[in-house]
């Protein structure tokens, strides 16, 4: 959802307009009928001003340079319990803080203007709905000011359920109408969404401070900054745990997790999950002839070229040894796997220059598309693996060994073997440069 608004489906634009109308209507009703202090009176309270400052800090802090790896949309959103606390202490009209929170978090991330407007509207509608429920209870209980201490926890649970339930429904609808996801894919990570929502239950803590000791609220800023820094560290370590240390692309475990997630969310048969396995040809000979350090540098360069020849949204992973895998991104149904394989072969076939020498490798590629009943990533990878080895078997027999060992000095005359590597003082390349079948690995 990063394209200009004019490129977003018309149905989504109507949805955006509807959200804005709903926001205006909801706050008009609150202004007319909700009990408790109005917005100008609320903003004269020190506790309300400090809560507002904390909300802005919570939404802006993850966008600071040292916190950019922690995205508030993917991690815990600290402004939500603070906004709920404002409702508990200052009443339904404090729902305006939800609008400010929704505006601040998208502005901080530099999103397009329509994303800012949409997020402010969605958060405002959630806050207004929670405020409406609070207004009904507020009027029935005859409370003069904030929610009584003994009622804060049960009221927080009620408000949190309303806010998080609406958040799931509204955000999912927005993304589906924009064509960014499907309901099944969005709800596949429901456990994480529930875990994030539990943070709302901490709202009574800032509420009690805002009501009784507002001067202590700045201490929450220290706690929030520390918590966000901790989340950043955990995110970084988790990313490192899913990264191959040599090539810096995702590893096998990360790939399996992504495939599993995609399989759980696949609904559209026109856009099935597609996986390619890429095996380097004659890589063992490079290791044997030139050493493992050269082989490692070849793997690093091949990984880079795989990323170069695929979309940024595709997942390029090191599957193991000299084998890589590519998980094509959602929305790639119009791309033929063989077309992607052809681009990969072309990219990898270019000579790799290492310390005055040139190494050239080829690839064999097998691919598989998920079927309707697929839920196991290993089954999908097994089919891709079977195609890969079928492609290998369909090619000519293994090359004969080298006629003689590699020369010790660059000045030595080249040793040629049509089916094996060719080395000279400036080049080492595999026979794929001469053997069309070997270099043009096919996905059968």
N, C-alpha and C positions, 0 to 999 in steps of 0.2 A: 504494500500500500504506500508506495513512494512516488507514483506517477502523478503528473498534473491532473487536476480534477476533470478536465475535459476528456481525458482518456479513461476515466473510470466509468463503468456501466451506468446508464441512465437510471436504472432502478436504485442504485446506490445514491445518486444525487437527490432523488426523491426522498430517500431515507434520511439523508443529512438534513434536508429541509424540514422533514417531519420531526426530527429530534430537536431542532431549534424551536419549532412551534410548541412542542411538548414542554421544553424548558421554560419558555415565556409563560405558558399557561400555568404550569405548576407553581412558579414563583408568584404569579399574580394571585393565585388562590391562597398561598401562604400569607401573602401580604394582607389579604382581605379578611381571612378567617382564623389564622393561627394565633394562639395566645402567646404570652411572653413578651420580652423586650424586642423592639424592632432593631433593624440593622444599625442605624446611627447610635442608638443607646448601647448596643452590644460593643461597638467599636470604641466606646469611651471607657470600657473596662480594661484594666491592666492585664488581667488574665486572658481576655480574648485577644488582645494585641500580641501577647507573647505566644499564644497558641498559633496565631496567624503567622508569626515570624518563624516558628518551628515548622509549620507546614511548608512554607516557602523553602526553608533550609533543607527539609527532607527531600523535596522534589528537585532542588537545584544541585545539591551536593554530589549525587552520583554523576553529574555531567561535568564536574571539574576534571582537569587533566589527569590527576592521579587516581580518579575513580571511574574513568570511562569504560573500564572492563566490566563494571557492575551496572547493568541496565535495569532501571526501576520497573520496566514492564516484565522482566524475566525473574526478578527477585522480589523480596518483600518490600511492599510499599508502605513506608512509615507514616506517610501523611494521612492514611485512612483512619487509624485509631485516634489521631489527633483531631481530625474533623468530627469523628463520633463524640470525642470528649467535649468539643464545643457545643454539640447538640445537647448533651447531658447537662451541661452547666448553664448554657445561655438560651436554650429553647429552640423551637423549630426555625426561627428566622436565621439562626446560625448556619443553616444549610448553604448559605452563600459561600462558606469556606470550601465546600466541595467544588464549586465552580472555579474558584481560585486555584485549588489543587490541580484540577484537570487541565487548566490553562498553563500553570507553571511547569508541569512535568514535560509537556510537549514542546513548549518554547525552549526549555533548557536543552532538549535534544536536537534542536534545529529542524524540526519537522515542517512539512509544508503547511501553509496557512489553513487549509481545509482540515488537516489532521488536528491542528490546534483547536479549531472551532468544534470539530466533532468530539474530541476528548472532553472539552469543557462542557459541552452539552450532555454527553453521556454521564459524566460524573455529577453534573448538576441535577439531572433527572434522578439518579440514584439517591443523592442527598435529599432532594425534595420528597421522594417517596418515603424515606426514613423519617423525615421531619413530619410528614403527614400522619404517619402512625403515632409518632411521639405526641403530636398535637391532640389526637383523639384521647390518648391516655392522659396527657397533661390536663385537658379540660375535665375529664371524668374524675381525676384524682384531686383536682382543685389545688394543685401545687402553686405556690406563689413565685418560686424562683427555679432553682435547679432540681434535678431528680434527687430524691433522698438517698443517702449513702446505702441504705439497705436494699434499695431498688436498682442500684447502678449495674450490678452484675447481670441480673435477669434482663434488664432493659438493653444492656449492651449486646447480649446474645440475640435478642429480637432484632435490633437494628443491624447487627452484623449479618444475620441471615438474609434480611431484606436487601442490604447493599450488595453483598457478594452474589446472591442469586440474580439480581438485576444486572450486575456487572457481567456475569457469564452470558446471560441471555442477550444483552445489548451488544457486547463486543463480538460475540459469535455471529449475530445477525449482520453486524457491520462488515465483518471480514468475509462472510459468505456472499453477501450482496456485491461486494467489491471483487469477488472472484479469487480471493486470496487463500481460501481454505474451504473445507466442507464441515458440516456439523460433527460428523464422526471423527474427523481428524482433530478438530478443535477440542472435543471432549475426551480424546484419548489420554490426555495428560491430566485427568481430573484429580488425581491424588495430589499432584503438585499444586493445583489451584486451591484445593482444600487446605493444604499446609500453609499456603500464603495467607489465606483468609483467617486462619487462627490468630494471626497477629492483631486482628481487630479486637480480640478479647482483652487486650491490655489497655483499652481506652479508659477504664475507671482510674488508672494511675494518673495520667495527666489531668483527668477531670477533677480528681480530688485536690491535686496541687493548684489547678486554676481557681477552684472555689475557695480554698482555705489558705494556701501559701503560694500565690503566683510568683513571688520572688525566687522560688526554688525551681521554676520551670526551665530556666537556662541550663540547669544541670542535665536535663534531658537531651540538650543539644550535644553535650559531650558523649552521652550514651549512644545517640544516633550515629554520630560520626565514627565512633569506635565500632559499632555494629556494621555499618556500611563498609568500613575498612576490612573487617573480618570477612564479610561476604565477598569482597574483592579478592582477598587472599584465597578463600575456598574456591572461588570461580577459577582463579589462575591455576591452582593446584589440580583441580578437576580437569581443566583443559590440558595441562601437561600430562596427566595420567592417561588421557585419550589420544596422545600424540606420539608418533614414532620418533624416538630420539635422534635417529640418523637423518631422516629426510624431512622432518618437521611437518609431515602430513598426518592426518588421523591414522590411528592404528586399527587392528582387526576388531578389538573390543568395541571401539567407537562405531565402526562401520556396522557391526551386528546390531548394536543398539538403535542406530538410525534406520536400518532396514526394518527392524521389528516395529518401530514407531510408524514408519510409512505403511507397512502392511496392515497395521491396526486401523489406519485412517483411510485406506483406499476404498473409494466407492465408484469412481468413474472408470468404466472399462476402457474408455478412450485414452486414459492416461494411467496405464498400469505402472507399477514399480519396475524399473529396468536396471539391471546390474550387468556390468562388463568386468570380466577378469582378464588382466593383461599380463602375459608371461614373457619375460625377456628371452630371446633366442641366443644361445651360445654364451650366456653370461658366465658360466662356469669356466669356459676357456679364458676369459679375460682375467678372472681371479687366478687361474693356474699360471698363465703366462706373464701377467703384469703385477700380480699381487693383490691382496685384499684391500689395501688402501686405495688403489686405483678403482677397484670394483665398487668401493663405497662411494667414491666421487661420481661414478657413473650412475649409481642408484639415485643420488641426490639430484643430478641433472635430469634424469628420466622423470622423477617425481615433479620437478619444476615444469617440464614440458607437458606432462599430463594435465597439470593445472592450467597451463597456457592454452591447451587445445580443448578445454571444456569450459562450461559456464562457471561463474563464481559461485552459483548456488548448487552446483553439482558437488558431490563428495568424492574426492580422490583420496584413497587410503592405501597404505602399504599392507598387503594381505599376509605377507610372510616371505622371507628370502628375497628372491628376485621377482616376486609376483605382486602386482598391484590390482586394485579394484576401483571401479568408478560407479557410484550410485547416481543415476541421472535425477535431476531435480523434478519436483512436481511441476506440472505444466509442460512437460517435455514429450507428451504423447505424440506431438506432430514431428518430433525428431526421430528419424529411423536410427536404430542402434548401429546399423552398418555404416551410416554416414558419420556417426561419432567415431566408430572404430577406424574409419578411413582417415579422419583428421588426426587421430592418435598415431596411426602408423606413419603418416607423413611427418609429424612433429618429432617422433622418436628416431626416425631414420636419418635425420640430419647428423653430420659428424659431430662428435663431442671432442673438443680440443682440450688436451690435458698436458701441460708442461712440454709443449713442442711436439706432442704426438696427437694423433687423431684416432678416436675409437668410434666405430659405428656399429650399432646393434639394431636388430629387428625385433618384432613382437609377434606373438600369436595371441589372438583374442577370442574368447568365448563369451557369449552373452545369454541372458535369460530374462523373460518377462513374467511377472507374477500372474498367476491364474486366480480365478475367483475364490478358490478354497484355500489359497496359501496364507498361512499364518506363521510359518517357521522360516526364519532367515536362512538357516542352513540348507533347507530343501531348495530354496531359490538358488543359492550359491552352488549347490551340488549340480543343478542342471547347467548352470553356466560353466562349471568345471568340466562337465561331460562334453560340452560343445568344444571347449578349448582343447581337450585331448583328442577329440575326433578330428579337429583341424590339424593337430600335430601328426596324427597317424596317417592322414591323407596326403601328407607331404612326402618328399623323397627320404630315403634312409639316412641315418645319422652320418655325418661326414667322417671321412677317414682321418686318422691321426696326422699330425704334421710330419712333413717329410724329414725335418731335422729341427733341432732346438733353435730358439730365437737367437739372433746374433747378440753378442755382449756389447757391441759398440754401434753407435749410429752410422758409422761409415761403412759397416758391413753391407754386403749386397743383400737385397731382399730375398726372402724365401717365400715362394708362392705355392699355394695349394688351392685349387679352384674351390674345393668344398670346405676349406678351413680358413682361419684368419690370415690376413696378409699384413706383414709388418715391414716397415722401413725406418730409416732414421727419423722420419717426420710423421709416420702414420702407422696405426694399427687399426685394421677394420675387419669386421666379420665378413663371411662370404655372401651375406645378404646383398652386398653392393654389387655382386655379379649374378646372384641367383634370384631371379624374380620371384620364384615360388616362396623362397625363404623370407624375403623381405616383405612381401605382400601377404602377411598373415591374414587369414580370412576368418570371419565369424560364420560358421556353418550352421 
